[in-house]
Amino acid sequence: MKISYYLLGIALCCLSCSSSTANKSSLAECPIVATQESLNGNPLIVADYEKIDPQSTINYSMSDFCEWYELIKLDSSSSDYLLSQNHFFSVSDNYIAALTGNDPILLFNKSGKFICQVGSKEGPGGYDGSYFNVDINERNKEIFISLFRSLKVYDLYTGEVKYNIPISKENLLIGVVSLCLDNGNLLVACAPGASTDRVIWETDKEGNQIKAFPASYFQDEKFTSKYMGWGTTSSVHFTKNDTEYITFTLSPLAIPMPDSLYHYYPESGVLIPAFTMSYPDKEHVPQHFQYETPSYYYTVIMGANDITDLLGWSNHPSLRILIDRKTLKGSAIRLCLDKHGMLDVSDERSWIMNGYFALNLTPDRLQTLIEQQLQKNPNMEDVHKKKLQEMYDSIDIDDNNYALIGKVK
């Protein structure tokens, strides 16, 4: 394992899953925190940030948040595929791809067994710089890696490059992300900077554009400035669920601002705002990421304020907000691993892509979380204490990292 060090300030001052002071135990008992409004004849859910009380945080088990979840120890049989704290995961039904945006992509199966390295940084099949997105297509047995102006497609089983897809002749400020569609085409998106005329487009595997949604929808005097939104510090994501639309989010990172979660309809090429959070101070919006799952709207508020920290790996979540899509009742939550002694992972960086929750834990960080939980909650139930102790004793600090993944509800 590559030894790494974390800032523990947030974790040390927060209440754990076993010691929350919240009186409520489920979203059903929480107040309504959002309303449905109309925008251009379409429904828009608007959540009110001021209705979220951090002092009334509820404990939310991963089994309530996910259809299933697993904490998987990744293969440690070779030092060639040991991960660092900086890796994150792209997950499919049967595979876990570990990536950093710069280092070679490592592919594991859902049992944690190493499968192959996908491509390389340089040379034949290389990325030739940073990459921005990885999409695993099990149907075609391929992995798509998004670069600045092209997609490279690799064999799922061998990691060897198969072919290249040109996707942009524009001078993009940020690399693109892509998603494989059921019709065999690709959905591509980029941040709508001043030099781009489209933000989402469908292309075939020869790079021919089928349809596009214009970037002008986003481009005003704010969004074309590299200091105000959609520059190299914007995060662009697709999430494909079992619906007729695909969830699309643009998250400005350097200078956070109000934004929306969108529904993109591939058949018509229409992009519709579906969810947003209303903040009391529009000039000082906290850095945040917004997600939609089949059952929830989920917003993660990050803790850093300084620009250097905003873009760094020391920037951890300070608040997680969960809203029931049917009732619009919501609350701040703490995520607890109910199959693992109610271990609190709320302060760890995590993400949701293509319907999967994912979190990367080094062995030393996992041990630290267990130690904190045992120390802060000496009166916890014996069954939880036993599970935590057993898990702690099973950890070898020189092992590979753990992948916490789950299929979100």
Protein Blocks (a to p, Z undefined) as FASTA:
>chain_A
ZZddddfklmmmpccfklccbfbfbfklpccfbdcddeehiacddddfklpcfklcccdd
fklmpmbdcdddddfkbfklcccfkbccdddfkbccddehlaccddddfkopafbdehjf
edehiaoiadfbdcddfknopacdddfkbccdddfklopafbdcdfbfbdcfbdcddddd
fkopacddddddfkbcbfbdcddfkopafbdcdfklmmcfklmpmkgojamkbccddddd
dbfbdcdddddfklgcddddddddfknopacdfbdcddfblmlccdddddddfkbccddd
dfbfbfklmmmmklccfbdcdddfklopacddddddfknoopafklpccddeehiacddd
dfklmmmmmmmmmmmmmmbcfklmmmmmmmmmmpcfkbccdddddddZZ
